[in-house]
Amino acid sequence: MKFHPPKEIWIEQSVADTPLARRVRSRAAAARIEIIPDGEKTHQRFASEPSAIARGKRVLVLARLKGPFLKPCPCSPGVVSCGYDILNSANNCSLGCTYCILQHLMTNPALVLYANIEDLEAQLDAEWRARPRRRIRVGTGEFADSLELEPLTGCGAELVRAFARWPNAALELKTKTDFVDSLIGLDPGAAVIAWSLNPPRIIREEERRAAGLEERLAAARRAAQAGYRVGFHFDPMIHFPNWREEYAKVVDRVVEAVDPARIAWVSLGALRFPAKMKATMRWRFPSTPILDGEFVVGWDGKMRYFQPIRVEMFSFLAERLRQAAPGTAVYLCMETEDVWRRVFGRVPTTQEILDQTLTPASAARG
């Protein structure tokens, strides 16, 4: 996958001398760099632009996060929580997936990266001093692709080194890229590098700027061989003709590329999006066929496939994974107790899901 650096870099004055800002400036010689007073107000600069979303994906803002970096995952009400914690180190993504919820959530179309890493580490230190025995799973891929800017920023490598101090925390870097070069050779600690996966057809049509399936799996193989545990997210699963055959082929390619003993977890989630986002998707991606599925507005205001479709998809893939990689932790993302019960026969507690995902697959196989 080719790296496309941002065309413009706006750096908040308060973080202009941070190690991250200096590193970015040294690696982005071709970008137009501007020092600005307040990174949190940059959304105002896009207010009058009709193509704000497109332009924003070419702008990187280095800012100071004034609030907490660590937050619980914003699960929909009424779903079974997997106990995930979000490390809010960046916002937005330029990969341009048709279904991306960030096009609905983000008021600032620019890529925003928080450069006050020392505050992030101080907050984490305080968390571990307060609860040293707490085992947590922390991810940076909720509001941004964890490695999209890695060739420019090196933030993923910086986080891996930082989290090596906290053995009870599993850091997940979630991506649709193959930008793992900076991570190879580091002590992985409890870090997990994870990839969102879909069949090649979906990647070509709906994830056009992201790495291809084989590029992602080659990167996963390199990471696993370098000592990392790896994760995979079949999320969002898309319902289309021949979906069974195509998703089964992806599972087969996963276990061919990576030793199942190195797989930390696999999540399953079906396409879902806020009902109000449908108009944005139609405007930005008029030719996408994914909006033509059988959807209903769910209890949380999101468009979802009818429950029988979701259960059928999850059950098929869970069984395929059980056969291909027995013992691997498989869980559902953003789903109700009823769907869990129909797919797995029971509803685990949040702590059970955490314990399962934080236990090495090889130990689970026993």
C-alpha positions as CSV (number, residue, x, y, z in Angstrom):
1,M,0.0,0.0,0.0
2,K,1.4,3.4,-0.9
3,F,1.5,6.1,1.8
4,H,-0.1,9.4,0.8
5,P,1.1,12.1,3.3
6,P,-1.1,15.1,4.1
7,K,-0.8,18.1,1.9
8,E,-1.1,20.5,4.8
9,I,-0.1,20.3,8.5
10,W,-1.5,22.7,11.0
11,I,0.3,22.6,14.4
12,E,-1.1,24.1,17.5
13,Q,1.3,26.5,19.1
14,S,1.2,24.7,22.5
15,V,2.5,21.4,21.0
16,A,4.9,22.9,18.4
17,D,8.0,21.8,20.3
18,T,6.8,18.3,21.3
19,P,8.8,15.3,20.0
20,L,5.9,14.3,17.8
21,A,5.6,17.7,16.2
22,R,9.3,17.8,15.5
23,R,9.3,14.3,14.0
24,V,6.3,15.1,11.7
25,R,8.0,18.3,10.5
26,S,11.2,16.5,9.7
27,R,9.4,13.9,7.7
28,A,6.9,16.1,5.9
29,A,9.2,18.3,3.8
30,A,6.7,18.6,1.0
31,A,3.7,19.6,3.1
32,R,2.6,23.2,3.8
33,I,3.1,23.7,7.5
34,E,1.3,26.4,9.5
35,I,1.4,27.2,13.3
36,I,-2.1,27.9,14.6
37,P,-3.4,29.2,18.0
38,D,-6.0,26.5,18.8
39,G,-6.2,23.0,17.2
40,E,-9.7,22.5,18.6
41,K,-11.2,25.3,16.5
42,T,-9.9,24.2,13.1
43,H,-13.3,22.9,12.1
44,Q,-14.3,26.5,11.7
45,R,-11.9,26.8,8.7
46,F,-13.9,24.3,6.8
47,A,-17.4,25.8,7.5
48,S,-17.8,27.5,4.1
49,E,-16.3,24.7,1.9
50,P,-18.8,22.5,0.0
51,S,-16.0,19.9,-0.3
52,A,-15.0,20.1,3.3
53,I,-14.9,16.3,3.9
54,A,-12.6,15.7,0.8
55,R,-10.2,18.6,1.7
56,G,-10.1,17.6,5.4
57,K,-8.6,14.3,4.5
58,R,-5.6,16.1,3.1
59,V,-5.0,18.2,6.3
60,L,-3.3,16.9,9.5
61,V,-3.8,18.9,12.7
62,L,-1.5,18.4,15.6
63,A,-3.3,19.5,18.7
64,R,-3.4,19.3,22.5
65,L,-6.1,17.1,24.0
66,K,-7.3,18.9,27.2
67,G,-9.5,16.1,28.5
68,P,-9.0,12.4,29.3
69,F,-7.3,10.1,26.8
70,L,-8.7,6.9,28.2
71,K,-12.5,6.3,28.0
72,P,-14.9,3.4,28.0
73,C,-16.0,2.2,24.5
74,P,-19.2,4.1,23.5
75,C,-21.3,1.0,23.1
76,S,-24.9,1.4,22.0
77,P,-27.4,1.0,24.8
78,G,-28.8,-2.5,25.2
79,V,-25.8,-4.4,23.7
80,V,-23.4,-6.8,25.4
81,S,-20.2,-4.9,26.3
82,C,-16.9,-6.5,25.6
83,G,-15.2,-4.2,28.2
84,Y,-13.1,-2.3,25.6
85,D,-11.5,1.0,26.5
86,I,-10.7,3.7,24.0
87,L,-7.4,5.5,23.8
88,N,-8.4,8.8,22.3
89,S,-5.1,9.7,20.6
90,A,-6.5,10.6,17.1
91,N,-9.6,11.5,15.3
92,N,-10.7,10.9,11.7
93,C,-9.4,8.9,8.8
94,S,-8.6,9.5,5.1
95,L,-9.1,5.9,3.8
96,G,-12.6,6.9,2.7
97,C,-14.6,3.7,3.3
98,T,-18.2,4.2,2.1
99,Y,-19.7,2.9,5.4
100,C,-17.4,4.8,7.8
101,I,-19.3,6.3,10.7
102,L,-16.7,9.0,11.1
103,Q,-18.3,10.9,8.2
104,H,-21.3,11.3,10.4
105,L,-19.7,11.7,13.9
106,M,-16.9,14.1,13.2
107,T,-17.6,17.9,13.1
108,N,-14.0,18.5,12.1
109,P,-13.2,16.9,8.7
110,A,-9.4,17.2,9.2
111,L,-7.2,14.4,10.5
112,V,-6.5,15.3,14.2
113,L,-3.6,13.9,16.1
114,Y,-3.0,14.7,19.8
115,A,0.6,15.5,20.3
116,N,0.7,15.9,24.1
117,I,1.9,12.3,24.6
118,E,3.4,13.1,28.0
119,D,-0.2,13.8,29.3
120,L,-1.4,10.5,27.8
121,E,1.4,8.7,29.7
122,A,0.7,10.6,32.9
123,Q,-3.0,9.7,32.8
124,L,-2.1,6.0,32.2
125,D,0.4,6.0,35.0
126,A,-2.3,7.4,37.3
127,E,-4.7,4.7,36.2
128,W,-2.3,1.9,36.9
129,R,-1.2,3.3,40.3
130,A,-4.9,3.5,41.3
131,R,-5.8,0.0,40.1
132,P,-2.5,-1.9,39.5
133,R,-4.3,-5.3,39.2
134,R,-6.8,-4.2,36.7
135,R,-6.5,-6.1,33.3
136,I,-7.8,-4.0,30.4
137,R,-7.9,-4.0,26.7
138,V,-7.2,-0.6,25.1
139,G,-7.6,0.4,21.5
140,T,-6.8,3.4,19.3
141,G,-8.9,2.4,16.3
142,E,-12.3,3.6,17.3
143,F,-12.1,7.1,15.9
144,A,-9.2,6.8,13.6
145,D,-7.1,4.1,11.8
146,S,-4.4,3.3,14.2
147,L,-1.6,3.1,11.6
148,E,-2.8,5.2,8.7
149,L,-0.2,7.9,9.5
150,E,2.5,5.6,11.0
151,P,5.1,6.3,8.3
152,L,4.9,10.0,9.1
153,T,4.3,10.0,12.9
154,G,5.6,6.8,14.4
155,C,2.9,7.0,17.0
156,G,2.1,3.3,16.9
157,A,5.7,2.5,17.8
158,E,5.6,5.1,20.5
159,L,2.5,3.6,22.1
160,V,3.9,0.0,21.9
161,R,7.0,1.2,23.8
162,A,4.9,3.0,26.3
163,F,2.5,0.1,27.0
164,A,5.4,-2.3,27.5
165,R,5.5,-0.8,31.0
166,W,2.0,-2.0,31.8
167,P,1.8,-5.8,31.5
168,N,-1.8,-5.9,32.5
169,A,-2.9,-3.8,29.5
170,A,-3.4,-5.2,26.0
171,L,-2.9,-2.4,23.5
172,E,-4.7,-2.9,20.2
173,L,-3.6,-1.1,17.1
174,K,-6.5,-1.6,14.6
175,T,-5.9,-0.8,10.9
176,K,-6.8,-1.4,7.3
177,T,-3.2,-0.6,6.2
178,D,0.0,-2.6,6.0
179,F,2.2,0.1,7.7
180,V,3.9,-2.1,10.3
181,D,7.6,-1.4,9.5
182,S,8.1,0.8,12.5
183,L,6.7,-1.8,14.8
184,I,8.9,-4.7,13.7
185,G,11.9,-5.1,16.0
186,L,10.2,-3.6,19.1
187,D,9.3,-5.6,22.2
188,P,5.7,-6.3,21.6
189,G,4.8,-6.7,25.2
190,A,1.0,-7.2,25.3
191,A,0.4,-5.2,22.2
192,V,-1.9,-6.7,19.5
193,I,-2.0,-5.5,15.9
194,A,-5.4,-6.1,14.4
195,W,-6.9,-5.8,10.9
196,S,-10.4,-5.2,9.7
197,L,-11.2,-7.8,7.1
198,N,-13.7,-8.2,4.3
199,P,-13.7,-10.2,1.0
200,P,-11.7,-8.7,-1.9
201,R,-14.9,-7.6,-3.6
202,I,-16.0,-5.5,-0.7
203,I,-12.5,-4.0,-0.3
204,R,-12.4,-3.0,-3.9
205,E,-15.8,-1.4,-3.9
206,E,-16.2,0.0,-0.4
207,E,-12.7,0.4,1.0
208,R,-10.9,1.6,-2.0
209,R,-8.0,3.6,-0.4
210,A,-7.2,0.9,2.1
211,A,-4.7,-2.0,1.6
212,G,-5.9,-5.1,-0.2
213,L,-6.7,-8.3,1.6
214,E,-3.4,-9.9,0.7
215,E,-1.5,-6.8,1.8
216,R,-3.2,-6.9,5.2
217,L,-2.6,-10.6,5.6
218,A,1.1,-10.2,4.6
219,A,1.5,-7.5,7.2
220,A,-0.3,-9.7,9.8
221,R,2.1,-12.5,9.0
222,R,5.1,-10.2,9.5
223,A,3.7,-8.9,12.8
224,A,3.1,-12.4,14.1
225,Q,6.6,-13.6,13.1
226,A,8.0,-10.5,15.0
227,G,6.3,-11.7,18.2
228,Y,3.0,-9.8,18.2
229,R,-0.3,-11.4,18.8
230,V,-2.7,-10.3,16.0
231,G,-6.4,-9.7,15.9
232,F,-9.0,-9.7,13.1
233,H,-12.3,-7.9,12.9
234,F,-14.9,-9.1,10.4
235,D,-16.7,-5.8,10.9
236,P,-18.7,-4.6,9.2
237,M,-19.8,-7.8,7.5
238,I,-21.7,-7.0,4.3
239,H,-24.7,-9.1,3.1
240,F,-24.4,-9.7,-0.6
241,P,-24.9,-12.7,-3.1
242,N,-22.4,-15.5,-2.4
243,W,-21.4,-13.9,0.9
244,R,-20.9,-17.4,2.5
245,E,-18.4,-18.5,0.0
246,E,-16.5,-15.2,0.0
247,Y,-16.2,-14.9,3.8
248,A,-15.2,-18.6,4.1
249,K,-12.4,-17.9,1.7
250,V,-11.2,-15.0,3.9
251,V,-11.1,-17.3,6.9
252,D,-9.1,-19.8,5.0
253,R,-6.6,-17.2,3.9
254,V,-6.3,-15.9,7.5
255,V,-5.2,-19.3,8.9
256,E,-2.9,-19.9,5.9
257,A,-1.2,-16.6,6.5
258,V,-1.0,-16.6,10.3
259,D,-0.5,-19.3,12.9
260,P,-3.8,-19.5,14.7
261,A,-1.8,-19.7,18.0
262,R,-0.9,-16.0,17.4
263,I,-4.5,-14.9,17.0
264,A,-5.6,-12.9,20.0
265,W,-9.2,-12.5,19.1
266,V,-11.7,-12.2,16.2
267,S,-14.8,-10.0,16.3
268,L,-17.9,-10.2,14.2
269,G,-20.2,-7.3,13.5
270,A,-22.7,-6.5,10.8
271,L,-23.0,-3.3,8.8
272,R,-24.8,-0.7,10.9
273,F,-25.0,3.1,10.7
274,P,-27.1,5.9,12.1
275,A,-30.3,6.4,10.1
276,K,-29.3,10.0,9.4
277,M,-26.1,8.9,7.9
278,K,-27.8,7.3,4.9
279,A,-28.2,10.6,3.1
280,T,-24.5,11.4,3.5
281,M,-23.5,8.0,2.1
282,R,-25.9,8.4,-0.9
283,W,-24.4,11.9,-1.6
284,R,-20.8,10.9,-1.3
285,F,-21.0,7.4,-2.8
286,P,-24.0,7.3,-5.1
287,S,-23.0,4.0,-6.7
288,T,-22.5,1.9,-3.5
289,P,-24.9,-1.1,-3.4
290,I,-24.6,-1.7,0.3
291,L,-27.5,0.6,1.1
292,D,-29.8,-1.6,-0.8
293,G,-29.8,-4.3,1.8
294,E,-32.7,-5.4,4.0
295,F,-32.4,-2.9,6.9
296,V,-34.5,-1.8,9.8
297,V,-34.0,1.0,12.2
298,G,-32.9,-0.6,15.5
299,W,-33.5,0.2,19.1
300,D,-30.4,2.5,19.1
301,G,-31.4,4.5,16.0
302,K,-29.0,2.7,13.7
303,M,-29.9,1.0,10.5
304,R,-29.2,-2.7,10.8
305,Y,-29.9,-5.9,8.8
306,F,-32.9,-7.7,10.1
307,Q,-32.0,-9.9,13.0
308,P,-32.3,-13.3,11.2
309,I,-29.8,-12.1,8.6
310,R,-27.3,-11.0,11.3
311,V,-27.7,-14.3,13.2
312,E,-27.2,-16.3,10.0
313,M,-24.1,-14.4,9.1
314,F,-22.6,-14.6,12.6
315,S,-23.4,-18.2,13.1
316,F,-21.9,-19.2,9.8
317,L,-18.6,-17.3,10.4
318,A,-18.3,-18.4,14.0
319,E,-18.6,-22.0,13.0
320,R,-16.1,-21.6,10.2
321,L,-13.6,-20.0,12.6
322,R,-14.2,-22.7,15.2
323,Q,-13.2,-25.3,12.6
324,A,-10.2,-23.3,11.2
325,A,-8.8,-21.9,14.5
326,P,-10.3,-23.8,17.4
327,G,-9.9,-22.1,20.8
328,T,-9.6,-18.6,19.3
329,A,-11.7,-16.0,21.2
330,V,-14.6,-14.9,19.0
331,Y,-17.1,-12.3,20.1
332,L,-19.8,-10.1,18.7
333,C,-19.6,-6.4,18.4
334,M,-22.5,-4.1,19.3
335,E,-25.1,-6.9,19.6
336,T,-27.9,-7.7,22.0
337,E,-28.2,-10.6,24.4
338,D,-30.8,-12.2,22.1
339,V,-28.4,-12.3,19.2
340,W,-25.6,-13.7,21.4
341,R,-27.9,-16.4,22.6
342,R,-29.0,-17.4,19.1
343,V,-25.4,-17.5,17.8
344,F,-23.5,-19.0,20.8
345,G,-26.2,-20.5,22.9
346,R,-25.4,-18.3,25.9
347,V,-24.7,-14.7,26.9
348,P,-21.2,-14.1,28.5
349,T,-20.6,-11.4,31.1
350,T,-18.3,-8.5,30.1
351,Q,-15.6,-9.9,32.4
352,E,-15.8,-13.3,30.6
353,I,-15.3,-11.7,27.3
354,L,-12.3,-9.7,28.7
355,D,-10.8,-12.8,30.2
356,Q,-11.2,-14.8,27.0
357,T,-9.7,-12.1,24.8
358,L,-6.8,-11.4,27.2
359,T,-5.8,-15.1,27.4
360,P,-3.3,-16.1,24.7
361,A,-4.9,-18.5,22.2
362,S,-2.2,-21.1,22.7
363,A,-3.0,-21.2,26.4
364,A,-6.8,-21.4,25.6
365,R,-6.1,-24.5,23.5
366,G,-4.3,-25.9,26.4
